[in-house]
Amino acid sequence: MFLLAALALSSAFAVAQQAETAASSVIVPRLVNFSGKASDGGKIMTGSVGVTFALYKEQDGGAPLWLETQNVQADAKSNYSVQLGATKAEGLPLDLFSSGEARWLGVTVNGGTEQPRVLLLSVPYALKAADAQTFGGLPLSAFVLATSLNHANAPASGTIVSETASGAAQAVSGTGTTDFLPLWTNSSGALGNSVLFQSGTGTTAKIGINTTAPAVTLDVNGGENVHGILNLPITGNATASGGKNSQPLDLTASAFNSSSKAAVAQKFQWQTEPVGNNTASPSGALSLLFASGTAAPAETGLKIAKNGVITFASGQTFPGTGGTVKSVGFSAPTSDFTVSGSPITTSGTLVLNWKTAPTSTDTDNAIVKRDSTGSFNASTINAVAMNVNNNNGLAIIANAVGDAAILGGSSSNSGVSGTSVSGDGVFGDSISGNGVEGDTNTPDAYGVYGTNAATDAIAIFGNEPNPDGFGVEGNGPFGIVGVGTEDAGLFDGNVDVNGSVSKDGGSFKIDHPLDPANKYLYHSFVESPDMMNIYNGNVTTDAQGDAVVTLPEWFEALNTDFRYQLTVLGQFAQAIVANKVANHQFSIKTDKPIVEVSWQVTGIRHDAWANAHRIPVEVVKPAKERGFYKHPELYNAPPEKSVMWGRFPKIMKQMKATAARKAPVASVKTEVEAKP
């Protein structure tokens, strides 16, 4: 996969180090050219791609000795070239290659899986540099006299120094830029610039990370990960009631003013504030403040109390109602919640209606209720019960921007249940959340259940135009179970299965090529107990009767255990496989020249996923499915002996009862013959 160009081992770097020491006026670049292919798991990438390079002591495992990330430009075939060490002024650290140990290069594309590591090799003339640090084959230490270190010439206090073998003081090497905090760039005493920059001193000092113009005490240019609590302590400034607020969290936007022809800052602040200060039961709340331009942020009226109750800003309305919202909560609110001018108090019936009062024949979008104690109790009654007596009304209309449009939970019944005579049972429409969400922790129960016995009807329909969304999503031992008299599932588009597919049979179904308007054409899948791939084609041998069939470069990585078939076309001739598959190709030999041969090669998958998920040919049924059949009617057994009944008896009983209830009643016609 990799194309390595001019990679040198430790010997080459030793030569560079000696050359730099001997002639300081000549700077040897500590860079290594590298070429590779930008791919991750077989996915080819082009354009700007983030690639991380790391050096290791081991071929597999272990911590990296060095790493860096560069943005590379991959061409149309995903090839790219870089210079390793280019992100640092000093390039690659020389000490990485001073031990004479092997070094392995690992490459990771776009944060994916690290590609197989590659052993770095010497360029030819660098092999002579293996003894560059010896004298006559002996190390320099063999010629140093045994003597004690000289500490007589100690440097002044505060000077960073190192000592030579003779004991002489020597300053730490390296260069840096004023106001940058230094960084040890290797383990040999060299210093350089870090990403930390300081402007000013004392209490006015400002630290910048990846910026040389910090605007505040700590100015970070880039993203941050906080692994722990981000604490915003109290400001120390007392409020009007004597309490203290937290430090605010500022979120600022810039809006352009067409009149003043200038940008105006729009600042929102979240801060915690004391509530009930200097009382026997003090508390706190999270409040939202706002300011435009240079004005001081002021309260918006939106607060979240310690128990999660939200107090809305003055003038907040429900879309479509015009009613004023004060405080909302399932516990007793501190003031009334009004819609269309009618107050809804802490007990009784909660009425949301576009009319003055709902009636038993109301045709608008209708009512919800509480239990007799004035609270919601999903374990004994429906948490929200709505009924409409007109086909044009909807029991629930729910639209969401960032959360579930309909979220239902119940301890012993359906989380969401909807029944309609001629419309949709449950319909949820959300811009970026869940249209309909149903959760249950009860075995043999539904998260979301849909049934529709009408002709050409759909029990559950999911439509998601967003590229990263799901039309229908199910989580559990059986994420989605579909049972239909015609099709259990209908998918209009591509289907991606992350796992194995088990089926009784399979085929493609297309409009008939000779009569597309009136007929379908079916072809059955090719089945095999092996995870087999099939490849075929035609080739013509040359004047010597030879032909080479070139296969994709990934052929042997995907397949093994190859089988061959050859068929001669147009004449009587003999053809053999002269050379089996090797290096992505195999060759054919015929006893006559210029012979057309039709070839076929099969292989058994041996990629990582296939090796980890071999399909068993024969298995014993699970305990719940023993004595049951996938198709009981083929074995003269009743429907109740199907595997579905074995696994989901409660659900199957409900479905049977629902089908019986919705089945049309057959009319009986009695004919009386008139007698003369």
C-alpha positions as CSV (number, residue, x, y, z in Angstrom):
1,M,0.0,0.0,0.0
2,F,2.9,2.4,0.8
3,L,5.5,3.8,-1.6
4,L,8.5,4.6,0.6
5,A,11.1,7.0,-1.0
6,A,14.5,7.9,0.5
7,L,13.8,6.5,4.0
8,A,17.0,6.3,6.0
9,L,17.7,4.5,9.3
10,S,19.8,5.6,12.3
11,S,23.1,5.5,10.3
12,A,21.9,8.2,7.9
13,F,20.8,10.4,10.7
14,A,24.1,9.9,12.5
15,V,25.9,11.1,9.4
16,A,23.7,14.2,9.3
17,Q,24.4,14.9,12.9
18,Q,28.2,14.7,12.5
19,A,28.0,16.9,9.4
20,E,26.1,19.5,11.2
21,T,28.5,19.5,14.2
22,A,31.6,19.6,11.9
23,A,30.3,22.5,9.8
24,S,27.8,24.6,11.6
25,S,27.3,26.8,8.5
26,V,25.8,23.8,6.6
27,I,22.3,22.9,7.9
28,V,21.3,19.3,7.0
29,P,17.5,19.1,6.8
30,R,16.1,16.6,9.3
31,L,13.3,15.6,7.0
32,V,12.3,12.3,5.3
33,N,10.3,12.0,2.1
34,F,7.4,9.7,2.3
35,S,4.7,8.8,-0.3
36,G,1.5,6.8,0.5
37,K,-2.1,6.2,-0.4
38,A,-5.0,8.0,1.4
39,S,-7.4,5.2,2.3
40,D,-9.2,3.9,5.4
41,G,-10.8,0.5,5.4
42,G,-10.8,0.3,1.6
43,K,-12.4,3.8,1.3
44,I,-10.4,5.9,-1.2
45,M,-10.0,9.6,-0.3
46,T,-9.0,12.6,-2.5
47,G,-8.3,16.3,-1.9
48,S,-7.2,17.6,1.5
49,V,-6.9,14.7,4.1
50,G,-5.6,14.7,7.7
51,V,-2.9,12.0,8.1
52,T,-1.1,11.1,11.4
53,F,2.4,9.7,11.2
54,A,4.0,7.8,14.1
55,L,7.3,6.0,14.7
56,Y,7.4,2.9,16.9
57,K,10.0,0.4,18.2
58,E,7.7,-2.5,17.5
59,Q,5.9,-3.8,14.4
60,D,2.7,-4.1,16.5
61,G,1.5,-2.4,19.7
62,G,3.5,-0.2,21.9
63,A,3.5,3.6,22.5
64,P,4.7,5.9,19.7
65,L,8.2,7.4,20.0
66,W,7.2,10.3,17.8
67,L,4.1,11.5,16.0
68,E,2.8,14.4,14.0
69,T,-0.3,15.2,11.9
70,Q,-0.2,16.9,8.5
71,N,-2.9,17.9,6.0
72,V,-1.9,16.2,2.7
73,Q,-3.3,16.7,-0.8
74,A,-4.3,13.3,-2.3
75,D,-4.6,13.1,-6.1
76,A,-7.4,11.4,-8.1
77,K,-5.9,8.0,-7.3
78,S,-5.5,9.0,-3.6
79,N,-1.7,9.2,-3.8
80,Y,0.2,11.8,-1.8
81,S,3.7,12.8,-0.8
82,V,4.9,14.6,2.4
83,Q,8.1,15.4,4.3
84,L,8.1,13.8,7.7
85,G,9.1,16.3,10.4
86,A,7.9,19.3,8.4
87,T,5.6,20.5,11.2
88,K,8.6,21.3,13.5
89,A,11.4,23.8,12.8
90,E,14.0,21.2,14.0
91,G,12.5,18.4,11.9
92,L,12.7,14.8,13.0
93,P,14.5,14.3,16.4
94,L,18.0,12.8,15.8
95,D,17.9,10.7,18.9
96,L,15.1,8.5,17.4
97,F,17.7,6.9,15.2
98,S,20.8,7.0,17.5
99,S,20.3,3.6,19.2
100,G,20.7,1.4,16.1
101,E,17.3,-0.2,16.7
102,A,14.7,-0.7,14.0
103,R,12.0,1.9,13.6
104,W,8.4,1.2,12.2
105,L,6.3,3.8,10.6
106,G,2.5,3.8,11.3
107,V,0.0,5.9,9.3
108,T,-3.6,6.8,10.3
109,V,-5.9,8.5,7.8
110,N,-8.7,10.9,9.1
111,G,-8.6,9.4,12.6
112,G,-9.4,5.9,11.3
113,T,-7.7,2.6,11.9
114,E,-3.9,2.6,11.7
115,Q,-2.6,1.0,8.5
116,P,-0.1,-1.9,8.8
117,R,3.3,-0.5,9.9
118,V,6.2,-0.3,7.6
119,L,9.9,-0.9,8.5
120,L,12.1,2.1,7.7
121,L,15.1,1.1,5.5
122,S,18.5,2.7,4.8
123,V,19.5,4.3,1.6
124,P,22.5,2.4,0.1
125,Y,25.4,4.8,1.0
126,A,24.0,5.4,4.5
127,L,24.9,1.8,5.5
128,K,28.6,2.8,5.7
129,A,27.5,5.3,8.4
130,A,26.8,2.4,10.8
131,D,30.3,2.9,12.3
132,A,30.4,6.7,12.0
133,Q,30.5,7.2,15.8
134,T,33.4,4.8,16.3
135,F,37.1,5.2,16.0
136,G,38.8,2.1,14.4
137,G,35.7,0.2,15.3
138,L,35.8,1.2,19.0
139,P,33.4,3.6,20.7
140,L,34.9,7.0,21.7
141,S,34.4,6.1,25.4
142,A,37.2,3.6,25.0
143,F,39.7,6.5,24.5
144,V,38.6,8.7,27.4
145,L,40.9,8.6,30.5
146,A,39.3,7.7,33.8
147,T,39.1,11.0,35.7
148,S,36.7,12.8,38.0
149,L,34.5,15.5,36.7
150,N,35.7,19.1,37.1
151,H,33.3,21.2,39.2
152,A,35.7,24.1,39.7
153,N,34.2,26.2,37.0
154,A,30.6,26.1,38.1
155,P,28.3,28.6,36.3
156,A,26.4,31.4,38.0
157,S,23.2,30.6,39.8
158,G,20.2,30.5,37.5
159,T,22.1,29.5,34.3
160,I,20.9,26.3,32.6
161,V,24.0,24.2,31.8
162,S,25.1,20.6,31.1
163,E,28.5,19.0,31.6
164,T,30.9,17.4,29.1
165,A,32.8,14.2,29.9
166,S,35.7,16.4,31.1
167,G,33.5,18.3,33.6
168,A,33.4,21.6,31.7
169,A,30.2,23.6,31.9
170,Q,28.2,23.7,28.6
171,A,25.0,25.8,28.0
172,V,21.9,24.0,26.8
173,S,21.6,24.2,23.0
174,G,18.7,25.3,20.8
175,T,17.1,28.6,19.7
176,G,13.9,30.3,20.6
177,T,11.8,33.4,20.1
178,T,11.2,36.2,22.6
179,D,8.0,35.8,24.8
180,F,7.5,32.1,23.9
181,L,7.6,29.6,26.7
182,P,10.5,27.1,25.9
183,L,10.0,23.5,25.1
184,W,12.5,20.6,25.4
185,T,12.5,19.5,21.7
186,N,14.5,16.2,22.4
187,S,16.1,14.3,25.2
188,S,19.6,15.7,24.5
189,G,19.2,19.2,26.0
190,A,17.8,21.1,23.0
191,L,15.2,23.9,23.5
192,G,12.8,25.5,21.1
193,N,9.4,27.3,21.0
194,S,6.3,25.8,22.5
195,V,2.7,26.9,21.5
196,L,2.5,29.0,24.7
197,F,3.1,32.8,24.2
198,Q,3.1,35.4,27.0
199,S,2.6,39.2,26.5
200,G,3.2,41.5,29.4
201,T,4.3,40.7,33.0
202,G,2.8,40.6,36.4
203,T,-0.9,41.0,36.9
204,T,-1.3,42.3,33.3
205,A,0.3,39.2,31.7
206,K,-1.7,37.4,29.1
207,I,-1.1,33.8,27.9
208,G,-1.9,32.8,24.3
209,I,-2.1,29.2,23.0
210,N,-1.5,29.1,19.2
211,T,-1.7,32.9,19.1
212,T,0.8,35.8,19.6
213,A,-1.9,38.4,20.3
214,P,-3.8,37.1,23.4
215,A,-6.7,39.4,24.2
216,V,-7.5,38.1,27.7
217,T,-5.6,36.4,30.5
218,L,-5.8,33.0,28.7
219,D,-6.6,33.1,24.9
220,V,-6.9,29.7,23.2
221,N,-6.9,29.6,19.4
222,G,-8.4,26.2,18.6
223,G,-10.6,23.6,20.1
224,E,-10.5,22.4,23.7
225,N,-11.4,19.1,25.5
226,V,-12.2,19.5,29.2
227,H,-11.9,16.1,30.9
228,G,-13.5,17.1,34.2
229,I,-15.7,19.8,35.6
230,L,-15.6,23.2,34.0
231,N,-16.0,25.4,37.2
232,L,-17.3,28.9,37.0
233,P,-17.0,30.2,40.6
234,I,-18.9,33.1,42.2
235,T,-17.9,36.6,41.1
236,G,-17.7,38.0,44.6
237,N,-20.2,40.7,43.6
238,A,-23.3,40.8,45.7
239,T,-26.8,40.9,44.0
240,A,-29.5,43.2,45.2
241,S,-30.7,40.6,47.7
242,G,-27.2,40.1,49.0
243,G,-26.4,36.8,47.3
244,K,-23.6,36.2,44.8
245,N,-23.8,35.1,41.1
246,S,-21.5,32.7,39.4
247,Q,-19.0,33.8,36.7
248,P,-21.1,34.1,33.5
249,L,-20.6,31.9,30.4
250,D,-20.6,34.3,27.4
251,L,-21.8,33.3,23.9
252,T,-21.4,36.1,21.5
253,A,-22.5,36.6,17.9
254,S,-22.0,39.5,15.5
255,A,-25.0,41.0,13.6
256,F,-24.6,43.6,10.9
257,N,-26.6,46.9,11.3
258,S,-27.6,48.2,7.9
259,S,-28.2,51.7,9.2
260,S,-24.9,52.2,11.0
261,K,-23.0,50.1,8.5
262,A,-21.2,48.3,11.4
263,A,-21.2,45.0,13.1
264,V,-23.0,44.9,16.5
265,A,-22.2,42.2,19.1
266,Q,-25.1,40.1,20.4
267,K,-24.2,38.6,23.7
268,F,-26.0,35.9,25.6
269,Q,-25.0,34.9,29.2
270,W,-25.7,31.9,31.3
271,Q,-25.1,32.3,35.0
272,T,-26.3,30.8,38.2
273,E,-28.0,33.2,40.6
274,P,-29.2,32.9,44.2
275,V,-33.0,32.4,44.8
276,G,-34.6,33.0,48.3
277,N,-31.4,34.6,49.6
278,N,-31.3,35.3,53.4
279,T,-34.2,33.0,54.0
280,A,-34.6,29.7,55.8
281,S,-34.7,27.8,52.4
282,P,-32.3,29.5,50.0
283,S,-31.8,28.0,46.5
284,G,-30.5,28.9,43.1
285,A,-31.4,29.1,39.4
286,L,-29.8,29.1,36.0
287,S,-30.7,32.3,34.2
288,L,-30.3,33.6,30.6
289,L,-29.2,37.2,30.1
290,F,-28.8,39.2,26.9
291,A,-27.1,42.4,25.7
292,S,-26.7,44.1,22.3
293,G,-23.6,46.1,21.5
294,T,-21.8,47.6,24.5
295,A,-24.8,47.5,26.8
296,A,-24.6,45.4,30.0
297,P,-26.4,42.0,29.8
298,A,-29.8,42.1,31.4
299,E,-32.2,39.3,32.5
300,T,-34.4,37.8,29.8
301,G,-36.8,36.2,32.3
302,L,-35.9,32.6,31.3
303,K,-34.8,30.6,34.3
304,I,-34.4,26.9,35.2
305,A,-35.0,26.1,38.8
306,K,-33.2,23.5,41.0
307,N,-36.0,21.0,40.3
308,G,-35.9,21.5,36.5
309,V,-39.0,23.8,36.4
310,I,-38.6,26.4,33.6
311,T,-39.9,29.9,34.0
312,F,-40.4,31.5,30.6
313,A,-39.7,35.1,29.6
314,S,-42.6,37.5,29.7
315,G,-44.6,37.4,26.5
316,Q,-43.6,33.8,25.6
317,T,-46.4,32.2,23.6
318,F,-47.2,28.7,22.3
319,P,-47.2,28.7,18.4
320,G,-50.7,29.1,17.1
321,T,-52.4,29.9,20.5
322,G,-51.5,33.4,21.4
323,G,-51.7,32.4,25.0
324,T,-49.2,33.7,27.6
325,V,-46.9,31.2,29.3
326,K,-45.8,31.8,32.9
327,S,-44.4,28.8,34.8
328,V,-44.8,25.2,33.7
329,G,-44.3,22.0,35.6
330,F,-45.8,18.6,36.5
331,S,-45.6,19.7,40.1
332,A,-47.8,22.6,41.3
333,P,-46.7,25.7,39.3
334,T,-46.3,29.0,41.2
335,S,-48.8,30.7,38.9
336,D,-51.4,29.8,36.3
337,F,-50.6,28.4,32.9
338,T,-52.9,30.1,30.4
339,V,-53.8,29.2,26.8
340,S,-56.4,31.2,24.8
341,G,-57.3,33.2,27.9
342,S,-58.5,30.2,30.0
343,P,-56.4,29.5,33.1
344,I,-55.3,25.9,33.9
345,T,-54.7,25.5,37.6
346,T,-52.8,22.9,39.6
347,S,-55.6,20.4,39.7
348,G,-58.4,19.2,37.5
349,T,-58.4,18.9,33.7
350,L,-55.6,20.5,31.6
351,V,-57.4,21.8,28.5
352,L,-55.5,22.7,25.3
353,N,-58.0,23.8,22.7
354,W,-58.5,26.3,20.0
355,K,-62.2,26.7,21.0
356,T,-63.6,28.2,24.2
357,A,-64.3,24.7,25.6
358,P,-64.2,21.2,24.3
359,T,-67.3,19.1,23.9
360,S,-67.9,15.4,23.2
361,T,-68.3,16.1,19.5
362,D,-65.4,18.5,19.2
363,T,-63.9,18.4,15.7
364,D,-60.7,20.3,16.5
365,N,-57.5,19.0,18.0
366,A,-58.7,17.9,21.4
367,I,-58.0,17.2,25.0
368,V,-55.6,15.8,27.6
369,K,-56.4,14.8,31.2
370,R,-55.0,14.1,34.6
371,D,-56.1,11.5,37.1
372,S,-58.4,12.1,40.0
373,T,-55.6,13.4,42.2
374,G,-54.7,16.1,39.8
375,S,-51.4,14.6,38.7
376,F,-50.2,12.5,35.8
377,N,-49.8,8.8,36.5
378,A,-48.7,6.7,33.5
379,S,-48.9,3.4,35.4
380,T,-52.6,3.5,36.1
381,I,-54.1,5.7,33.3
382,N,-52.9,7.1,30.0
383,A,-50.5,10.0,30.7
384,V,-52.0,11.9,27.7
385,A,-55.3,10.7,26.3
386,M,-56.7,12.5,23.2
387,N,-59.8,11.6,21.2
388,V,-61.3,13.2,18.1
389,N,-64.8,12.4,16.8
390,N,-64.2,13.7,13.3
391,N,-62.0,12.3,10.5
392,N,-60.6,15.7,9.7
393,G,-59.2,16.3,13.2
394,L,-55.9,15.1,14.6
395,A,-55.7,13.7,18.2
396,I,-52.1,14.9,18.5
397,I,-50.1,17.4,16.4
398,A,-46.4,17.4,17.3
399,N,-43.6,19.3,15.6
400,A,-40.1,19.5,17.1
401,V,-36.9,21.3,16.1
402,G,-34.2,19.5,18.2
403,D,-35.9,16.8,20.3
404,A,-38.6,14.1,20.0
405,A,-41.8,15.3,18.5
406,I,-43.7,12.6,20.4
407,L,-42.0,10.8,23.3
408,G,-44.0,8.2,25.2
409,G,-43.1,6.1,28.2
410,S,-45.2,3.7,30.2
411,S,-44.4,1.2,32.9
412,S,-47.0,-1.4,31.9
413,N,-48.7,-0.3,28.6
414,S,-47.9,1.2,25.2
415,G,-45.5,4.2,25.3
416,V,-47.3,5.7,22.2
417,S,-50.6,4.4,20.9
418,G,-52.7,6.0,18.1
419,T,-55.8,4.8,16.3
420,S,-57.4,6.5,13.3
421,V,-60.4,5.5,11.1
422,S,-59.0,6.8,7.9
423,G,-55.8,8.8,8.7
424,D,-52.5,8.1,10.4
425,G,-52.5,6.3,13.7
426,V,-49.4,8.1,14.9
427,F,-47.7,10.8,12.8
428,G,-44.5,12.5,14.0
429,D,-42.6,15.2,12.0
430,S,-39.4,16.6,13.3
431,I,-36.7,18.8,11.7
432,S,-33.7,17.4,13.6
433,G,-35.0,15.1,16.4
434,N,-37.1,12.0,16.5
435,G,-40.5,12.1,14.8
436,V,-41.9,9.3,16.9
437,E,-40.0,7.6,19.7
438,G,-41.2,4.7,21.8
439,D,-39.2,3.0,24.6
440,T,-40.0,-0.1,26.6
441,N,-38.0,-2.3,29.0
442,T,-40.6,-5.1,29.0
443,P,-39.8,-8.3,27.0
444,D,-42.3,-9.3,24.4
445,A,-43.6,-5.7,24.1
446,Y,-43.4,-2.9,21.5
447,G,-41.4,0.3,21.6
448,V,-43.5,1.4,18.6
449,Y,-46.2,-0.8,17.1
450,G,-48.1,-0.3,13.9
451,T,-50.9,-2.3,12.3
452,N,-52.9,-1.7,9.2
453,A,-55.1,-4.4,7.5
454,A,-56.3,-2.3,4.6
455,T,-55.2,-3.1,1.0
456,D,-52.0,-1.4,-0.1
457,A,-51.5,-0.2,3.5
458,I,-48.3,0.4,5.5
459,A,-48.1,-0.5,9.2
460,I,-45.0,1.6,9.9
461,F,-43.6,4.2,7.5
462,G,-40.3,6.0,7.9
463,N,-39.0,8.8,5.8
464,E,-35.7,10.7,6.5
465,P,-34.3,13.1,3.9
466,N,-31.3,14.0,6.0
467,P,-28.1,12.1,4.9
468,D,-27.2,11.1,8.5
469,G,-30.8,10.3,9.8
470,F,-32.8,7.1,10.1
471,G,-36.3,6.6,8.6
472,V,-36.9,3.9,11.2
473,E,-34.5,2.8,13.9
474,G,-34.9,0.0,16.4
475,N,-32.6,-1.1,19.2
476,G,-32.9,-4.4,21.0
477,P,-32.4,-8.2,20.5
478,F,-34.8,-7.7,17.6
479,G,-34.5,-4.1,16.5
480,I,-37.4,-4.1,14.0
481,V,-39.8,-7.0,13.4
482,G,-42.1,-6.7,10.3
483,V,-45.0,-9.0,9.6
484,G,-47.0,-8.4,6.4
485,T,-49.5,-10.4,4.3
486,E,-47.6,-9.2,1.2
487,D,-44.2,-7.7,2.2
488,A,-42.9,-7.5,5.8
489,G,-40.8,-4.5,4.7
490,L,-40.6,-2.2,1.7
491,F,-37.5,-0.1,1.2
492,D,-37.5,2.5,-1.5
493,G,-33.7,3.1,-1.8
494,N,-30.4,1.5,-0.9
495,V,-30.2,-0.8,2.2
496,D,-27.0,-1.0,4.2
497,V,-26.7,-4.1,6.5
498,N,-23.9,-3.9,9.1
499,G,-23.8,-7.7,9.7
500,S,-25.1,-10.9,8.1
501,V,-28.4,-11.4,6.3
502,S,-30.3,-14.7,6.8
503,K,-33.2,-15.5,4.5
504,D,-35.2,-18.5,3.1
505,G,-34.4,-17.5,-0.5
506,G,-33.5,-14.5,-2.5
507,S,-34.0,-13.0,-6.0
508,F,-33.9,-9.8,-8.0
509,K,-37.2,-8.4,-9.3
510,I,-37.2,-6.0,-12.3
511,D,-39.5,-4.8,-14.9
512,H,-39.6,-7.4,-17.6
513,P,-37.2,-6.2,-20.4
514,L,-39.6,-7.4,-23.2
515,D,-42.8,-6.2,-21.5
516,P,-41.9,-3.8,-18.7
517,A,-45.3,-2.3,-18.3
518,N,-47.1,-5.6,-17.6
519,K,-44.7,-8.2,-16.3
520,Y,-41.9,-8.7,-13.8
521,L,-38.7,-10.8,-14.3
522,Y,-37.2,-12.7,-11.3
523,H,-33.8,-14.4,-11.0
524,S,-32.7,-16.4,-8.0
525,F,-29.6,-15.6,-6.0
526,V,-26.6,-18.0,-6.3
527,E,-26.3,-19.8,-2.9
528,S,-23.3,-21.6,-1.4
529,P,-22.3,-23.0,2.1
530,D,-19.1,-21.0,1.7
531,M,-18.6,-17.2,1.7
532,M,-17.7,-17.5,-2.0
533,N,-16.9,-14.7,-4.5
534,I,-17.1,-15.3,-8.3
535,Y,-15.0,-13.5,-11.0
536,N,-15.1,-14.2,-14.7
537,G,-14.2,-12.7,-18.1
538,N,-12.8,-13.5,-21.6
539,V,-9.3,-13.3,-22.9
540,T,-7.5,-14.2,-26.2
541,T,-4.1,-15.9,-26.2
542,D,-1.2,-14.5,-28.3
543,A,0.7,-16.0,-31.2
544,Q,2.5,-18.3,-28.7
545,G,-0.8,-19.3,-27.0
546,D,-0.2,-17.3,-23.9
547,A,-2.5,-14.9,-22.0
548,V,-2.3,-13.2,-18.6
549,V,-5.4,-12.3,-16.7
550,T,-4.9,-9.3,-14.4
551,L,-6.9,-9.1,-11.2
552,P,-7.5,-6.2,-8.8
553,E,-4.7,-5.5,-6.4
554,W,-6.9,-6.4,-3.4
555,F,-7.7,-9.9,-4.9
556,E,-5.5,-12.1,-2.6
557,A,-6.2,-9.9,0.4
558,L,-9.9,-10.6,0.1
559,N,-9.9,-14.2,-1.3
560,T,-8.2,-17.6,-0.8
561,D,-8.7,-21.2,-1.9
562,F,-9.0,-20.4,-5.6
563,R,-10.9,-22.7,-8.1
564,Y,-10.6,-22.3,-11.9
565,Q,-12.8,-23.0,-15.0
566,L,-11.8,-22.5,-18.6
567,T,-13.9,-22.8,-21.8
568,V,-12.5,-22.4,-25.3
569,L,-14.7,-20.4,-27.7
570,G,-15.0,-20.7,-31.5
571,Q,-12.7,-23.6,-32.2
572,F,-11.4,-26.9,-30.9
573,A,-8.4,-26.3,-28.7
574,Q,-7.0,-27.2,-25.3
575,A,-6.5,-24.6,-22.6
576,I,-4.9,-24.9,-19.1
577,V,-4.1,-22.6,-16.2
578,A,-0.4,-22.3,-16.7
579,N,0.3,-20.3,-13.5
580,K,-2.1,-20.0,-10.5
581,V,-3.1,-16.7,-9.0
582,A,0.0,-14.8,-7.7
583,N,0.7,-11.1,-7.4
584,H,-2.9,-10.3,-8.6
585,Q,-2.8,-12.3,-11.8
586,F,-2.8,-15.8,-13.4
587,S,-1.8,-17.1,-16.8
588,I,-3.5,-19.3,-19.4
589,K,-1.8,-21.5,-22.0
590,T,-3.5,-22.9,-25.2
591,D,-2.1,-25.5,-27.6
592,K,-3.0,-23.2,-30.5
593,P,-2.3,-19.5,-31.0
594,I,-5.0,-16.7,-31.0
595,V,-7.6,-18.7,-29.0
596,E,-10.4,-16.9,-27.2
597,V,-10.9,-18.4,-23.7
598,S,-13.8,-17.7,-21.3
599,W,-12.5,-18.0,-17.7
600,Q,-14.0,-18.1,-14.2
601,V,-12.2,-18.0,-10.8
602,T,-13.9,-18.4,-7.5
603,G,-12.4,-17.6,-4.1
604,I,-13.5,-17.9,-0.4
605,R,-13.5,-14.7,1.6
606,H,-10.8,-14.5,4.2
607,D,-10.9,-10.8,5.1
608,A,-11.0,-9.7,8.8
609,W,-14.8,-9.5,9.0
610,A,-15.3,-12.9,7.2
611,N,-12.8,-14.6,9.4
612,A,-14.5,-13.3,12.6
613,H,-18.1,-14.1,11.3
614,R,-18.0,-17.4,9.5
615,I,-21.6,-18.5,8.6
616,P,-22.4,-21.9,10.3
617,V,-23.9,-24.4,7.9
618,E,-25.8,-26.4,10.5
619,V,-27.0,-25.2,13.9
620,V,-29.4,-26.4,16.6
621,K,-32.4,-24.1,17.1
622,P,-32.5,-22.0,20.3
623,A,-34.6,-23.3,23.1
624,K,-37.5,-20.9,22.4
625,E,-37.7,-22.0,18.7
626,R,-37.4,-25.8,19.1
627,G,-40.7,-27.5,18.1
628,F,-41.5,-24.5,15.9
629,Y,-41.1,-23.9,12.2
630,K,-40.3,-20.9,10.0
631,H,-43.1,-22.0,7.7
632,P,-45.4,-24.4,9.6
633,E,-47.8,-24.6,6.7
634,L,-45.2,-26.6,4.7
635,Y,-45.1,-29.3,7.4
636,N,-48.9,-29.5,7.9
637,A,-48.7,-27.6,11.2
638,P,-51.0,-24.8,12.4
639,P,-49.9,-21.1,12.3
640,E,-49.3,-21.2,16.1
641,K,-46.3,-23.5,15.5
642,S,-44.4,-20.7,13.7
643,V,-41.1,-19.4,15.1
644,M,-42.7,-16.0,15.7
645,W,-45.2,-17.6,18.1
646,G,-42.4,-19.4,19.9
647,R,-40.5,-16.2,20.5
648,F,-43.2,-13.6,20.8
649,P,-46.4,-15.3,22.0
650,K,-47.9,-12.2,23.6
651,I,-47.4,-10.1,20.5
652,M,-48.7,-12.8,18.1
653,K,-51.9,-13.1,20.2
654,Q,-52.4,-9.4,20.0
655,M,-51.8,-9.4,16.2
656,K,-54.2,-12.3,15.8
657,A,-56.9,-10.5,17.8
658,T,-56.4,-7.3,15.9
659,A,-56.6,-9.1,12.5
660,A,-59.9,-10.8,13.7
661,R,-61.3,-7.5,14.9
662,K,-60.6,-5.8,11.6
663,A,-61.6,-8.6,9.3
664,P,-64.7,-7.7,7.2
665,V,-67.9,-9.5,8.2
666,A,-69.1,-11.8,5.4
667,S,-72.6,-11.0,4.3
668,V,-75.0,-13.9,4.0
669,K,-77.4,-14.0,1.1
670,T,-80.5,-16.3,1.3
671,E,-82.2,-17.2,-1.9
672,V,-85.8,-18.5,-1.8
673,E,-86.9,-20.4,-4.9
674,A,-90.5,-19.6,-5.9
675,K,-92.6,-22.6,-6.2
676,P,-95.6,-22.8,-8.6
